[in-house]
Amino acid sequence: AQRVTQPEKLLSVFKGAPVELKCNYSYSGSPELFWYVQYSRQRLQLLLRHISRESIKGFTADLNKGETSFHLKKPFAQEEDSAMYYCALNTDTGGFKTIFGAGTRLFVKA
Amino acid sequence: GAVVSQHPSWVICKSGTSVKIECRSLDFQATTMFWYRQFPKQSLMLMATSNEGSKATYEQGVEKDKFLINHASLTLSTLTVTSAHPEDSSFYICSARGSGGRYEQYFGPGTRLTVT
């Protein structure tokens, strides 16, 4: 079954602390994974894609096929990072579509 | 960057009536558009995928006769909720994917539907 699991509904950290948002996936093919972010009262937007291996706003995410994980990390959280984060998986089975995890709300405290 | 708009941003309708939501790609041609539903404090659930000029592909459990999708042009897709009921109240989000980038998917701001 194709599935994206984000085990934490809410993650609260202090400003300057490291943050890690967990994501695990289940997919039989070669995964295409993404992190999307939704700031308060804004639309969903792409944050990271695993294939680019890039760092955006200080965030990075490494695909670990052995652990079927794609955790999102940032060494020093900022208050403006407070948002809803969704891990997502693109699949081609039965047509292209994106499967979203349940989302993790990150709250960065001053 | 690519922009996707939705209209209206919010709508209130009475039970039994139909309501149409538009999704437009403003500066690119969207060969594929997706319609999602999002319940409060929950994730996005894909309802259907629409390709320009062809019938939409609905996800399991989504009633195609209730949620009519039309993708008449490369820049416009519409979702019509027919004979709306209070349980149809939700946040509906569309996204669009161009013909070029395989990975790029741009989201609209969403439409809040309330059925009274």
gemmi code that builds the backbone of each chain (N, CA, C; Angstrom):
import gemmi

chains = {
    "A": [
        ("ALA", (0.837, -1.194, 0.000), (0.000, 0.000, 0.000), (0.876, 1.250, 0.000)),
        ("GLN", (0.364, 2.276, -0.650), (1.092, 3.545, -0.688), (0.627, 4.402, 0.477)),
        ("ARG", (1.558, 4.825, 1.265), (1.173, 5.542, 2.463), (2.289, 6.477, 2.901)),
        ("VAL", (1.900, 7.603, 3.490), (2.844, 8.545, 4.080), (2.417, 8.752, 5.526)),
        ("THR", (3.348, 8.555, 6.431), (3.043, 8.652, 7.855), (3.856, 9.762, 8.509)),
        ("GLN", (3.145, 10.670, 9.151), (3.790, 11.690, 9.968), (3.300, 11.444, 11.388)),
        ("PRO", (4.146, 10.900, 12.246), (3.660, 10.456, 13.550), (3.306, 11.558, 14.525)),
        ("GLU", (3.846, 12.749, 14.309), (3.602, 13.835, 15.260), (2.593, 14.823, 14.694)),
        ("LYS", (1.524, 15.068, 15.435), (0.555, 16.072, 15.004), (1.062, 17.462, 15.343)),
        ("LEU", (1.765, 17.565, 16.455), (2.232, 18.863, 16.928), (3.654, 18.721, 17.443)),
        ("LEU", (4.479, 19.672, 17.048), (5.846, 19.700, 17.540), (6.133, 21.117, 18.005)),
        ("SER", (6.515, 21.242, 19.256), (6.768, 22.557, 19.828), (8.220, 22.625, 20.275)),
        ("VAL", (8.948, 23.627, 19.790), (10.356, 23.794, 20.149), (10.615, 25.267, 20.451)),
        ("PHE", (11.716, 25.519, 21.136), (12.111, 26.898, 21.397), (12.947, 27.420, 20.228)),
        ("LYS", (12.865, 28.709, 20.057), (13.669, 29.384, 19.030), (15.136, 29.052, 19.239)),
        ("GLY", (15.809, 28.720, 18.142), (17.214, 28.373, 18.215), (17.492, 26.900, 18.435)),
        ("ALA", (16.473, 26.150, 18.783), (16.642, 24.714, 19.016), (16.572, 23.963, 17.691)),
        ("PRO", (17.177, 22.783, 17.642), (17.052, 21.986, 16.414), (15.657, 21.390, 16.314)),
        ("VAL", (15.240, 21.180, 15.092), (13.914, 20.595, 14.882), (14.001, 19.495, 13.843)),
        ("GLU", (13.226, 18.434, 14.095), (13.147, 17.337, 13.144), (11.697, 16.903, 13.031)),
        ("LEU", (11.151, 16.988, 11.847), (9.784, 16.528, 11.591), (9.890, 15.193, 10.860)),
        ("LYS", (9.264, 14.197, 11.449), (9.426, 12.846, 10.942), (8.426, 12.515, 9.835)),
        ("CYS", (8.912, 11.728, 8.892), (8.075, 11.249, 7.797), (8.557, 9.866, 7.383)),
        ("ASN", (7.648, 8.931, 7.342), (7.942, 7.600, 6.826), (6.974, 7.290, 5.697)),
        ("TYR", (7.436, 6.527, 4.744), (6.598, 6.230, 3.597), (6.557, 4.740, 3.325)),
        ("SER", (5.551, 4.359, 2.574), (5.421, 2.986, 2.107), (5.101, 3.051, 0.622)),
        ("TYR", (6.011, 2.519, -0.184), (5.831, 2.589, -1.642), (6.704, 1.539, -2.279)),
        ("SER", (6.164, 0.787, -3.192), (6.911, -0.323, -3.779), (7.887, 0.121, -4.850)),
        ("GLY", (7.651, 1.272, -5.428), (8.525, 1.739, -6.497), (9.608, 2.659, -5.976)),
        ("SER", (10.200, 3.422, -6.874), (11.210, 4.392, -6.484), (10.496, 5.673, -6.053)),
        ("PRO", (10.629, 6.073, -4.809), (9.797, 7.177, -4.299), (10.249, 8.554, -4.768)),
        ("GLU", (9.262, 9.407, -4.962), (9.518, 10.819, -5.196), (8.856, 11.556, -4.036)),
        ("LEU", (9.668, 12.109, -3.181), (9.152, 12.672, -1.935), (9.355, 14.165, -1.858)),
        ("PHE", (8.430, 14.806, -1.156), (8.410, 16.250, -1.046), (8.011, 16.650, 0.378)),
        ("TRP", (8.392, 17.851, 0.730), (7.838, 18.505, 1.901), (7.133, 19.773, 1.433)),
        ("TYR", (5.868, 19.909, 1.856), (5.107, 21.110, 1.594), (4.881, 21.831, 2.918)),
        ("VAL", (4.751, 23.154, 2.843), (4.516, 23.952, 4.042), (3.302, 24.847, 3.812)),
        ("GLN", (2.553, 25.039, 4.879), (1.397, 25.933, 4.824), (1.467, 26.872, 6.007)),
        ("TYR", (1.836, 28.122, 5.741), (1.856, 29.134, 6.781), (0.432, 29.605, 7.042)),
        ("SER", (0.252, 30.248, 8.194), (-1.083, 30.673, 8.596), (-1.728, 31.537, 7.515)),
        ("ARG", (-2.932, 31.155, 7.124), (-3.729, 31.901, 6.163), (-3.087, 31.992, 4.779)),
        ("GLN", (-2.202, 31.063, 4.477), (-1.595, 31.049, 3.149), (-1.830, 29.691, 2.503)),
        ("ARG", (-1.585, 29.639, 1.222), (-1.792, 28.397, 0.496), (-0.630, 27.452, 0.711)),
        ("LEU", (-0.865, 26.209, 0.377), (0.178, 25.196, 0.447), (1.261, 25.513, -0.585)),
        ("GLN", (2.504, 25.367, -0.186), (3.591, 25.619, -1.128), (4.692, 24.599, -0.929)),
        ("LEU", (5.385, 24.338, -2.026), (6.466, 23.364, -1.994), (7.649, 23.907, -1.207)),
        ("LEU", (8.177, 23.110, -0.310), (9.362, 23.508, 0.456), (10.608, 22.796, -0.088)),
        ("LEU", (10.522, 21.485, -0.180), (11.675, 20.700, -0.594), (11.241, 19.516, -1.439)),
        ("ARG", (12.115, 19.113, -2.338), (11.909, 17.859, -3.060), (13.185, 17.042, -2.904)),
        ("HIS", (13.038, 15.748, -2.705), (14.219, 14.949, -2.366), (15.197, 14.885, -3.519)),
        ("ILE", (14.703, 14.970, -4.722), (15.584, 14.773, -5.863), (16.547, 15.950, -6.015)),
        ("SER", (16.174, 17.095, -5.479), (17.019, 18.277, -5.636), (18.135, 18.331, -4.607)),
        ("ARG", (17.934, 17.630, -3.493), (18.944, 17.620, -2.430), (19.358, 19.048, -2.062)),
        ("GLU", (18.390, 19.911, -1.912), (18.664, 21.311, -1.655), (18.321, 21.676, -0.216)),
        ("SER", (18.763, 22.863, 0.167), (18.408, 23.406, 1.478), (17.592, 24.668, 1.244)),
        ("ILE", (16.387, 24.682, 1.781), (15.509, 25.830, 1.617), (15.150, 26.368, 2.993)),
        ("LYS", (15.389, 27.654, 3.199), (15.102, 28.311, 4.485), (15.784, 27.571, 5.632)),
        ("GLY", (16.915, 26.962, 5.350), (17.668, 26.268, 6.375), (17.230, 24.832, 6.608)),
        ("PHE", (16.165, 24.418, 5.923), (15.658, 23.061, 6.069), (16.340, 22.117, 5.073)),
        ("THR", (16.575, 20.906, 5.522), (17.064, 19.847, 4.651), (16.276, 18.577, 4.937)),
        ("ALA", (16.279, 17.685, 3.977), (15.616, 16.396, 4.163), (16.372, 15.364, 3.347)),
        ("ASP", (16.705, 14.285, 3.981), (17.442, 13.220, 3.304), (16.577, 11.978, 3.182)),
        ("LEU", (16.567, 11.434, 1.997), (15.816, 10.209, 1.773), (16.638, 9.024, 2.259)),
        ("ASN", (16.078, 8.234, 3.148), (16.724, 7.035, 3.651), (15.865, 5.845, 3.221)),
        ("LYS", (16.295, 5.220, 2.145), (15.484, 4.120, 1.599), (15.460, 2.923, 2.534)),
        ("GLY", (16.551, 2.720, 3.273), (16.594, 1.581, 4.190), (15.553, 1.714, 5.292)),
        ("GLU", (15.395, 2.926, 5.787), (14.429, 3.168, 6.850), (13.109, 3.702, 6.298)),
        ("THR", (13.028, 3.816, 4.988), (11.850, 4.406, 4.316), (11.424, 5.686, 5.020)),
        ("SER", (12.380, 6.576, 5.172), (12.101, 7.832, 5.869), (12.565, 9.019, 5.046)),
        ("PHE", (11.982, 10.165, 5.339), (12.320, 11.423, 4.667), (12.077, 12.532, 5.688)),
        ("HIS", (12.858, 12.513, 6.751), (12.662, 13.463, 7.843), (13.161, 14.854, 7.455)),
        ("LEU", (12.443, 15.855, 7.920), (12.786, 17.255, 7.657), (13.522, 17.815, 8.871)),
        ("LYS", (14.655, 18.469, 8.616), (15.486, 18.939, 9.727), (15.911, 20.383, 9.531)),
        ("LYS", (16.085, 21.042, 10.663), (16.650, 22.385, 10.647), (17.444, 22.540, 11.939)),
        ("PRO", (18.681, 22.984, 11.865), (19.511, 23.032, 13.073), (19.078, 24.096, 14.088)),
        ("PHE", (18.551, 25.203, 13.601), (18.175, 26.292, 14.515), (16.816, 26.844, 14.085)),
        ("ALA", (15.782, 26.477, 14.814), (14.429, 26.888, 14.440), (14.218, 28.387, 14.677)),
        ("GLN", (13.436, 28.997, 13.813), (13.061, 30.401, 13.928), (11.553, 30.509, 14.126)),
        ("GLU", (11.118, 31.603, 14.731), (9.683, 31.769, 14.982), (8.889, 31.729, 13.689)),
        ("GLU", (9.464, 32.256, 12.622), (8.747, 32.292, 11.345), (8.621, 30.911, 10.699)),
        ("ASP", (9.252, 29.907, 11.303), (9.094, 28.551, 10.798), (7.786, 27.917, 11.273)),
        ("SER", (7.119, 28.560, 12.200), (5.853, 28.018, 12.704), (4.858, 27.895, 11.552)),
        ("ALA", (4.402, 26.685, 11.327), (3.511, 26.414, 10.187), (3.085, 24.957, 10.241)),
        ("MET", (2.276, 24.590, 9.251), (1.878, 23.195, 9.085), (2.766, 22.602, 8.006)),
        ("TYR", (3.338, 21.453, 8.273), (4.246, 20.816, 7.329), (3.673, 19.464, 6.902)),
        ("TYR", (3.642, 19.261, 5.604), (3.130, 18.014, 5.052), (4.220, 17.304, 4.257)),
        ("CYS", (4.394, 16.046, 4.541), (5.249, 15.192, 3.745), (4.378, 14.571, 2.652)),
        ("ALA", (4.907, 14.460, 1.454), (4.082, 13.969, 0.348), (4.876, 13.058, -0.568)),
        ("LEU", (4.149, 12.137, -1.179), (4.743, 11.135, -2.060), (4.042, 11.164, -3.406)),
        ("ASN", (4.804, 11.328, -4.472), (4.236, 11.232, -5.824), (4.230, 9.778, -6.253)),
        ("THR", (3.107, 9.347, -6.796), (3.030, 7.974, -7.282), (2.566, 7.972, -8.724)),
        ("ASP", (2.928, 6.929, -9.416), (2.521, 6.765, -10.810), (1.575, 5.588, -10.985)),
        ("THR", (1.284, 4.919, -9.897), (0.434, 3.737, -9.981), (-0.996, 4.162, -10.255)),
        ("GLY", (-1.544, 3.722, -11.391), (-2.910, 4.106, -11.719), (-3.031, 5.577, -12.054)),
        ("GLY", (-1.961, 6.152, -12.556), (-2.000, 7.578, -12.891), (-1.267, 8.396, -11.847)),
        ("PHE", (-0.736, 9.509, -12.297), (0.060, 10.348, -11.400), (-0.831, 10.971, -10.344)),
        ("LYS", (-0.387, 10.895, -9.082), (-1.060, 11.619, -8.023), (-0.127, 11.765, -6.838)),
        ("THR", (-0.524, 12.606, -5.928), (0.281, 12.883, -4.744), (-0.470, 12.442, -3.498)),
        ("ILE", (0.228, 11.704, -2.652), (-0.355, 11.267, -1.381), (0.281, 12.084, -0.271)),
        ("PHE", (-0.556, 12.691, 0.558), (-0.075, 13.542, 1.638), (-0.135, 12.816, 2.976)),
        ("GLY", (0.847, 13.132, 3.825), (0.768, 12.695, 5.196), (-0.242, 13.561, 5.949)),
        ("ALA", (-0.459, 13.204, 7.189), (-1.468, 13.894, 7.989), (-1.039, 15.300, 8.395)),
        ("GLY", (0.251, 15.559, 8.298), (0.732, 16.885, 8.631), (1.229, 16.994, 10.068)),
        ("THR", (2.202, 17.858, 10.256), (2.727, 18.168, 11.591), (2.730, 19.676, 11.769)),
        ("ARG", (2.105, 20.113, 12.839), (2.131, 21.551, 13.123), (3.362, 21.859, 13.958)),
        ("LEU", (4.199, 22.716, 13.427), (5.407, 23.139, 14.134), (5.139, 24.478, 14.781)),
        ("PHE", (5.411, 24.551, 16.063), (5.257, 25.800, 16.814), (6.600, 26.135, 17.438)),
        ("VAL", (7.148, 27.266, 17.015), (8.439, 27.689, 17.533), (8.204, 28.809, 18.538)),
        ("LYS", (8.596, 28.554, 19.765), (8.354, 29.499, 20.839), (9.532, 30.447, 21.002)),
        ("ALA", (9.214, 31.672, 21.343), (10.262, 32.680, 21.534), (11.099, 32.406, 22.774)),
    ],
    "B": [
        ("GLY", (6.734, 33.080, -10.446), (6.370, 31.678, -10.307), (4.956, 31.435, -10.765)),
        ("ALA", (4.603, 30.164, -10.909), (3.274, 29.789, -11.362), (2.231, 30.083, -10.293)),
        ("VAL", (1.101, 30.605, -10.727), (0.038, 30.982, -9.800), (-1.244, 30.267, -10.173)),
        ("VAL", (-1.907, 29.759, -9.155), (-3.200, 29.118, -9.325), (-4.213, 29.876, -8.476)),
        ("SER", (-5.315, 30.237, -9.097), (-6.348, 30.957, -8.354), (-7.594, 30.094, -8.228)),
        ("GLN", (-8.381, 30.386, -7.208), (-9.656, 29.712, -7.015), (-10.722, 30.757, -6.756)),
        ("HIS", (-11.908, 30.475, -7.269), (-13.019, 31.386, -7.059), (-14.289, 30.586, -6.870)),
        ("PRO", (-15.088, 30.874, -5.867), (-14.863, 31.912, -4.856), (-13.926, 31.427, -3.763)),
        ("SER", (-13.534, 32.323, -2.900), (-12.682, 31.937, -1.780), (-13.527, 31.316, -0.664)),
        ("TRP", (-14.775, 31.754, -0.593), (-15.678, 31.098, 0.346), (-17.112, 31.264, -0.161)),
        ("VAL", (-17.924, 30.287, 0.149), (-19.303, 30.304, -0.320), (-20.196, 29.596, 0.694)),
        ("ILE", (-21.371, 30.172, 0.869), (-22.398, 29.568, 1.715), (-23.590, 29.251, 0.831)),
        ("CYS", (-24.071, 28.036, 0.906), (-25.234, 27.680, 0.098), (-26.200, 26.849, 0.936)),
        ("LYS", (-27.419, 26.766, 0.451), (-28.444, 26.007, 1.161), (-28.439, 24.552, 0.717)),
        ("SER", (-28.878, 23.676, 1.586), (-28.973, 22.260, 1.252), (-29.817, 22.053, 0.011)),
        ("GLY", (-29.330, 21.209, -0.841), (-30.076, 20.900, -2.052), (-29.664, 21.702, -3.261)),
        ("THR", (-28.945, 22.762, -3.045), (-28.496, 23.575, -4.177), (-27.128, 23.093, -4.651)),
        ("SER", (-26.713, 23.612, -5.794), (-25.404, 23.253, -6.353), (-24.490, 24.466, -6.322)),
        ("VAL", (-23.235, 24.215, -6.209), (-22.264, 25.308, -6.171), (-21.056, 24.931, -7.024)),
        ("LYS", (-20.571, 25.900, -7.770), (-19.442, 25.668, -8.671), (-18.211, 26.396, -8.165)),
        ("ILE", (-17.095, 25.706, -8.161), (-15.812, 26.288, -7.758), (-14.882, 26.254, -8.966)),
        ("GLU", (-14.252, 27.382, -9.239), (-13.346, 27.464, -10.377), (-11.890, 27.436, -9.926)),
        ("CYS", (-11.076, 26.795, -10.724), (-9.637, 26.744, -10.490), (-8.942, 27.154, -11.782)),
        ("ARG", (-8.115, 28.172, -11.685), (-7.448, 28.682, -12.882), (-5.931, 28.736, -12.704)),
        ("SER", (-5.224, 28.339, -13.726), (-3.782, 28.549, -13.756), (-3.569, 29.862, -14.499)),
        ("LEU", (-2.937, 30.821, -13.838), (-2.906, 32.184, -14.373), (-1.788, 32.427, -15.376)),
        ("ASP", (-0.687, 31.746, -15.251), (0.439, 32.070, -16.123), (1.112, 30.837, -16.689)),
        ("PHE", (0.387, 29.731, -16.694), (0.929, 28.533, -17.324), (-0.229, 27.643, -17.734)),
        ("GLN", (0.062, 26.730, -18.611), (-0.964, 25.796, -19.071), (-0.923, 24.539, -18.220)),
        ("ALA", (-2.040, 24.243, -17.629), (-2.125, 23.102, -16.717), (-2.751, 21.911, -17.426)),
        ("THR", (-1.921, 20.966, -17.768), (-2.457, 19.774, -18.415), (-3.214, 18.901, -17.425)),
        ("THR", (-2.831, 18.979, -16.180), (-3.492, 18.183, -15.147), (-3.812, 19.061, -13.956)),
        ("MET", (-5.034, 18.894, -13.459), (-5.434, 19.592, -12.236), (-5.972, 18.579, -11.243)),
        ("PHE", (-5.757, 18.854, -9.992), (-6.173, 17.957, -8.922), (-7.126, 18.698, -7.990)),
        ("TRP", (-8.097, 17.977, -7.503), (-9.022, 18.533, -6.513), (-8.881, 17.760, -5.213)),
        ("TYR", (-8.669, 18.532, -4.137), (-8.508, 17.955, -2.818), (-9.593, 18.485, -1.897)),
        ("ARG", (-9.813, 17.723, -0.851), (-10.722, 18.148, 0.200), (-9.942, 18.105, 1.516)),
        ("GLN", (-10.135, 19.126, 2.312), (-9.419, 19.186, 3.583), (-10.391, 19.485, 4.702)),
        ("PHE", (-10.527, 18.554, 5.639), (-11.350, 18.773, 6.815), (-10.517, 19.500, 7.862)),
        ("PRO", (-11.181, 20.175, 8.792), (-10.441, 20.945, 9.800), (-9.382, 20.110, 10.509)),
        ("LYS", (-8.190, 20.641, 10.563), (-7.064, 20.031, 11.260), (-6.716, 18.649, 10.691)),
        ("GLN", (-7.067, 18.426, 9.443), (-6.710, 17.174, 8.800), (-5.944, 17.439, 7.519)),
        ("SER", (-5.438, 16.376, 6.949), (-4.612, 16.507, 5.756), (-5.475, 16.644, 4.503)),
        ("LEU", (-4.812, 16.836, 3.396), (-5.511, 16.925, 2.115), (-5.835, 15.516, 1.617)),
        ("MET", (-7.059, 15.352, 1.163), (-7.456, 14.069, 0.576), (-7.781, 14.287, -0.885)),
        ("LEU", (-7.095, 13.579, -1.747), (-7.324, 13.719, -3.172), (-8.707, 13.203, -3.525)),
        ("MET", (-9.465, 14.049, -4.234), (-10.799, 13.652, -4.670), (-10.755, 13.119, -6.098)),
        ("ALA", (-10.070, 13.877, -6.958), (-10.063, 13.491, -8.367), (-8.932, 14.192, -9.098)),
        ("THR", (-8.594, 13.587, -10.219), (-7.579, 14.140, -11.108), (-8.238, 14.442, -12.434)),
        ("SER", (-8.038, 15.631, -12.944), (-8.643, 15.955, -14.228), (-7.578, 16.346, -15.231)),
        ("ASN", (-7.677, 15.794, -16.402), (-6.795, 16.121, -17.513), (-7.595, 16.869, -18.561)),
        ("GLU", (-6.992, 17.880, -19.107), (-7.687, 18.721, -20.081), (-8.255, 17.904, -21.216)),
        ("GLY", (-9.529, 18.089, -21.452), (-10.191, 17.428, -22.573), (-10.618, 16.010, -22.335)),
        ("SER", (-10.436, 15.496, -21.154), (-10.870, 14.121, -20.895), (-11.613, 14.051, -19.569)),
        ("LYS", (-12.218, 12.900, -19.321), (-12.979, 12.738, -18.085), (-12.058, 12.672, -16.882)),
        ("ALA", (-12.583, 13.142, -15.773), (-11.797, 13.119, -14.541), (-11.703, 11.704, -13.987)),
        ("THR", (-10.629, 11.457, -13.291), (-10.442, 10.171, -12.601), (-10.694, 10.402, -11.123)),
        ("TYR", (-11.695, 9.722, -10.595), (-12.086, 9.928, -9.207), (-11.438, 8.895, -8.300)),
        ("GLU", (-11.126, 9.331, -7.094), (-10.589, 8.411, -6.102), (-11.726, 7.552, -5.544)),
        ("GLN", (-11.312, 6.436, -4.999), (-12.302, 5.516, -4.439), (-13.088, 6.212, -3.332)),
        ("GLY", (-14.388, 6.038, -3.384), (-15.238, 6.626, -2.354), (-15.759, 8.013, -2.688)),
        ("VAL", (-15.290, 8.606, -3.766), (-15.768, 9.927, -4.172), (-16.847, 9.757, -5.236)),
        ("GLU", (-18.024, 10.325, -4.978), (-19.148, 10.159, -5.897), (-18.992, 11.088, -7.090)),
        ("LYS", (-18.803, 10.515, -8.252), (-18.601, 11.324, -9.444), (-19.845, 12.094, -9.859)),
        ("ASP", (-21.003, 11.584, -9.514), (-22.232, 12.301, -9.876), (-22.505, 13.458, -8.925)),
        ("LYS", (-21.871, 13.425, -7.797), (-22.077, 14.498, -6.822), (-21.031, 15.594, -7.011)),
        ("PHE", (-19.833, 15.190, -7.312), (-18.737, 16.141, -7.497), (-18.343, 16.118, -8.981)),
        ("LEU", (-18.971, 17.025, -9.726), (-18.747, 17.066, -11.171), (-17.523, 17.909, -11.477)),
        ("ILE", (-16.612, 17.330, -12.226), (-15.387, 18.038, -12.571), (-15.304, 18.202, -14.077)),
        ("ASN", (-14.993, 19.424, -14.474), (-14.843, 19.738, -15.886), (-13.520, 20.464, -16.092)),
        ("HIS", (-12.737, 19.983, -17.031), (-11.437, 20.602, -17.319), (-11.460, 21.001, -18.788)),
        ("ALA", (-12.191, 22.084, -19.048), (-12.508, 22.441, -20.429), (-11.352, 23.056, -21.186)),
        ("SER", (-10.437, 23.671, -20.468), (-9.314, 24.307, -21.150), (-8.047, 24.061, -20.354)),
        ("LEU", (-6.933, 24.473, -20.915), (-5.646, 24.255, -20.248), (-5.423, 25.188, -19.067)),
        ("THR", (-6.356, 26.095, -18.839), (-6.188, 27.020, -17.724), (-7.362, 27.010, -16.754)),
        ("LEU", (-8.352, 26.160, -16.994), (-9.540, 26.206, -16.149), (-10.088, 24.811, -15.873)),
        ("SER", (-10.325, 24.551, -14.602), (-11.045, 23.354, -14.186), (-12.103, 23.800, -13.191)),
        ("THR", (-13.262, 23.155, -13.244), (-14.329, 23.496, -12.311), (-14.790, 22.256, -11.552)),
        ("LEU", (-15.144, 22.504, -10.308), (-15.726, 21.457, -9.459), (-17.118, 21.927, -9.073)),
        ("THR", (-18.118, 21.147, -9.407), (-19.486, 21.483, -9.037), (-19.979, 20.473, -8.011)),
        ("VAL", (-20.344, 20.995, -6.857), (-20.926, 20.147, -5.821), (-22.440, 20.186, -6.025)),
        ("THR", (-23.007, 19.078, -6.418), (-24.436, 19.053, -6.729), (-25.248, 18.600, -5.525)),
        ("SER", (-26.444, 19.141, -5.420), (-27.345, 18.794, -4.325), (-26.569, 18.743, -3.000)),
        ("ALA", (-26.030, 19.874, -2.663), (-25.135, 19.935, -1.506), (-25.859, 19.615, -0.201)),
        ("HIS", (-25.139, 18.962, 0.683), (-25.617, 18.646, 2.021), (-24.637, 19.220, 3.036)),
        ("PRO", (-25.092, 19.409, 4.272), (-24.174, 19.958, 5.286), (-22.868, 19.172, 5.418)),
        ("GLU", (-22.901, 17.879, 5.202), (-21.660, 17.103, 5.327), (-20.673, 17.364, 4.196)),
        ("ASP", (-21.126, 18.102, 3.178), (-20.209, 18.513, 2.103), (-19.413, 19.753, 2.494)),
        ("SER", (-19.786, 20.358, 3.608), (-19.055, 21.539, 4.064), (-17.598, 21.163, 4.313)),
        ("SER", (-16.712, 21.900, 3.710), (-15.294, 21.553, 3.798), (-14.472, 22.637, 3.118)),
        ("PHE", (-13.176, 22.418, 3.120), (-12.252, 23.290, 2.409), (-11.807, 22.527, 1.164)),
        ("TYR", (-12.042, 23.103, 0.006), (-11.699, 22.450, -1.255), (-10.506, 23.171, -1.881)),
        ("ILE", (-9.494, 22.398, -2.207), (-8.255, 22.959, -2.740), (-7.957, 22.334, -4.095)),
        ("CYS", (-7.575, 23.150, -5.039), (-7.149, 22.604, -6.326), (-5.651, 22.834, -6.487)),
        ("SER", (-5.054, 22.011, -7.311), (-3.656, 22.219, -7.680), (-3.517, 21.939, -9.171)),
        ("ALA", (-2.469, 22.470, -9.731), (-2.276, 22.333, -11.169), (-0.844, 21.953, -11.474)),
        ("ARG", (-0.720, 21.142, -12.491), (0.617, 20.693, -12.920), (0.751, 20.980, -14.399)),
        ("GLY", (1.872, 21.601, -14.768), (2.091, 21.922, -16.170), (2.607, 20.728, -16.936)),
        ("SER", (2.792, 20.922, -18.205), (3.237, 19.826, -19.052), (4.734, 19.613, -18.960)),
        ("GLY", (5.436, 20.608, -18.423), (6.881, 20.502, -18.370), (7.378, 19.733, -17.167)),
        ("GLY", (7.447, 20.403, -16.005), (8.029, 19.796, -14.824), (7.211, 18.657, -14.263)),
        ("ARG", (7.819, 17.520, -14.144), (7.137, 16.351, -13.596), (6.784, 16.560, -12.144)),
        ("TYR", (7.643, 17.299, -11.433), (7.497, 17.387, -9.996), (6.701, 18.595, -9.524)),
        ("GLU", (6.544, 19.560, -10.373), (5.939, 20.799, -9.930), (4.430, 20.690, -9.840)),
        ("GLN", (3.894, 21.080, -8.728), (2.462, 21.111, -8.521), (2.175, 22.376, -7.728)),
        ("TYR", (1.320, 23.216, -8.266), (1.038, 24.505, -7.647), (-0.381, 24.519, -7.108)),
        ("PHE", (-0.518, 25.032, -5.896), (-1.794, 24.958, -5.206), (-2.549, 26.278, -5.229)),
        ("GLY", (-3.852, 26.156, -5.318), (-4.714, 27.311, -5.172), (-4.893, 27.633, -3.696)),
        ("PRO", (-5.506, 28.760, -3.407), (-5.669, 29.189, -2.010), (-6.786, 28.460, -1.278)),
        ("GLY", (-7.605, 27.726, -2.026), (-8.687, 26.984, -1.395), (-10.004, 27.731, -1.407)),
        ("THR", (-11.081, 26.973, -1.299), (-12.441, 27.513, -1.221), (-13.138, 26.885, -0.027)),
        ("ARG", (-13.624, 27.730, 0.862), (-14.359, 27.242, 2.030), (-15.837, 27.162, 1.665)),
        ("LEU", (-16.391, 25.960, 1.684), (-17.807, 25.755, 1.388), (-18.544, 25.434, 2.678)),
        ("THR", (-19.613, 26.189, 2.926), (-20.483, 25.923, 4.062), (-21.889, 25.697, 3.534)),
        ("VAL", (-22.445, 24.539, 3.857), (-23.799, 24.205, 3.420), (-24.722, 24.263, 4.632)),
        ("THR", (-25.740, 25.093, 4.528), (-26.634, 25.272, 5.680), (-27.938, 24.491, 5.509)),
    ],
}
model = gemmi.Model(1)
for chain_id, residues in chains.items():
    chain = gemmi.Chain(chain_id)
    for i, (resn, *xyz) in enumerate(residues, 1):
        res = gemmi.Residue()
        res.name, res.seqid = resn, gemmi.SeqId(i, " ")
        for name, pos in zip(("N", "CA", "C"), xyz):
            atom = gemmi.Atom()
            atom.name, atom.element = name, gemmi.Element(name[0])
            atom.pos, atom.b_iso = gemmi.Position(*pos), 0.0
            res.add_atom(atom)
        chain.add_residue(res)
    model.add_chain(chain)
structure = gemmi.Structure()
structure.add_model(model)
structure.setup_entities()
